[in-house]
């Protein structure tokens, strides 16, 4: 009995060493982080839909002043973005950063922060009705 137990222990240890040496993939735990937590405005839960839009700004690219009819969550995938909402300071978002826009927000600045590299982000629109446009132009500040 003792010899058998020792043989099993040696076999398990030898398998572990050999497995590590020949490069057998060992399972790795996943990691998770909360990138954003933000309360959304009241929405009609019977009609919810989500659209995910990939937005790319070429070097020096920008959008005109606008707002969105639905709450938007953005996640920066590449480069850096300069953004400003009415009444708030301009902010630069970089890879891994997130941001939120409410339907009442007027987005005054939405631009690539670089003149040489492109910027790319995902915009998650959560809507409670069909909308004709996800981005609606607004008048420039002061008009």
Buried (B, 14 or more C-beta within 10 A) or exposed (E): EEEEEEEEEEEEEEEEEEEEEEEEEEEEEEEEEEEEEEEEEEBEEEEEEEEEEEBEBEEEBEBEBBBBBBBBBBBBBBBBBBBBBEEEEEEEBEEEBBBBBBBEBBBBBBBBBBEEBBBBBBBBBBBBEEBEEBBEEBEEEEE
